[in-house]
Amino acid sequence: MGTALQKLLFVCSRNQWRSPTAEAVFRGWPGVSARSAGTSPNARRTVSAADLRWADVVFVMEGKHRDRLRATFGRLVQHKPLHVLDIPDEYKFMDPELVEILEAQVPPLLDDGDA
């Protein structure tokens, strides 16, 4: 008991469809705290150094998001688990197919602790 929440940060480009869907899906999971942000200056919520410091694990939707995070926040993401989910920008918010992909790909990458 008393296990700390695992803090997950989901990143896409504009923080409009993919990362907010991931945040919504995993926010309700036991033992998980979730946030989302985007790499674009036009994102609804642009990723910040504080977000990256907060996160235990970072999930990006595409390789370009990982590259952008590394270019902008190199030292902050250097030793942090950063997973590329390879989810193209072709889904709307809470698209059932997107939810299914997230639920299949993300849990195996989480640190189960004592599962």
C-alpha positions, 0 to 999 in steps of 0.5 A: 500500500501507499504506492506513489502514483505513476505519473504519465505524460502523453504528448502529440502535436497540438494536444487536440485529439491523441494526447488528450484521449490518452490522458482521459483513458488513463486518468481513471486507472488505479495507481496512475496520474495522467497529463497531456500536452503538445509540442506545437506552439499552437497546442491547446497546452504546450509541453513545458519543462515542469511537465517533463520534471513531473512525469515518471514516463513520457509517451509520444505519439510519433518519432518527431515528438520524441525528437522535438522533446530531445531538441528542446528539453535534452537534459530533462528527457535524457534519463527518463523513459520515453516511448514512441507509440507510433500513432498517426494523426488520424483519430478524433478525440476518444475515437474507439480505435484510438482508445483500443490502440492506447489500451493495448500499447501503454499498459505493457510499458508501465512499471507494474511494481508488484503486479 
